[in-house]
Amino acid sequence: MDIKAIPHATEPVERFERSKQWYRTPEGEPRGFIQSHELEEVWFHTGTACNLACPFCLEGSKPGDNRLQLIRFSDVKPFIDEAVSLGVQQFSFTGGEPFVNKDIVRILDTALEHRPCLVLTNATEPLSKRLKQLEPLLERPHPLHFRVSLDHFDATRHDKGRGQGMFARALEGMRSLYKMGFSLSIAHQVIPEMDAAEVAMRFGDIFQAADLPVDLPRIEFPEFHPPAADVSVPQITTQCMITYQTEKSRKQFMCAFSRMVVKMNGRMRVYACTLVDDDPDYALAETLADSLQVPVSMKHHRCYSCFRFGASCSELK
């Protein structure tokens, strides 16, 4: 199995101090861990500033938010170079809203010289203002893909959390990107009260009406809860990872093949994945290479969603 070299809570922790719960559950059982097997994807968190203030935001983003600072080109370039040297397959960008960041187009321009890129966006005003700047990126050696947050196929349900008219603006942004030649997907939470086939059909109707492909890929997420939420979930032990997961399934966890780079308090840190930056234990290292040497604990409540539902922010797997 790939869960190995799990240290005991009393052993010294090199470089980054972690709490005892990183290694043991409150009941004292050994935690489940994921051992990274390679670096396929590097995520950059562009900052928690956003043009919207959605109450359900997984990052708690809002206008002017500074929990995670806006990254600059000079912050990102060394990690792009390191990732390429480690054989990365894709660069991905999340926020906040990435297009609030003034350096995002320059960052993408450089990243696309090396690898394909994915950008998560709400596709509203910050994106629309940069459409002309994005057009030259179509000529770069690698493709740029956009994943748009579209919370529901019903405009009222979408706008309830994002603001009046945001559904129409998101579709307009998607239409503009598609007509320019960029590929698209959308993301939304699972709609539990409806059959999956009906959900697909209803989204397809929306896409068709917006002159978009009916079969745009959709990424559905379970409930992950806001940052720093106190959520009670079953503890994932080493035995859980052996009993309910296989070596193959463990390699599908994002923390087995990806990392996220953030800027916090003026320092660049490498975190285990896109969903755990509210817990300092998951700041693994200051370099990508060093971060890959740290077995990743399954102690965060969002880890349980990955464990139980196979949830993933990546589109590589």
Secondary structure, 3 states (H helix, E strand, C coil): CCCCCCCCCCCCCCCCCCCHHHCECCCCCEECEECCCCCCEEEEECCCECCCCCCCCCCCCECCCCCCCCCCHHHHHHHHHHHHHCCCCEEEEECCCHHHCCCHHHHHHHHCCCCCEEEEECCCHHHHCCHHHHHHHHHCCCCEEEEEECCCCCHHHHHHHHCCCHHHHHHHHHHHHHHHCCEEEEEEECCCCCCHHHHHHHHHHHHHHCCCCCCCCEEEECCCCCCCCCCCCCCCEHHHHHHCCCHHHHCCCHHHHEEEEEEECCEEEEECCCCCCCCHHHEEECCHHHHCCCCEECCCHHHHHHHHHCCCCCCCC
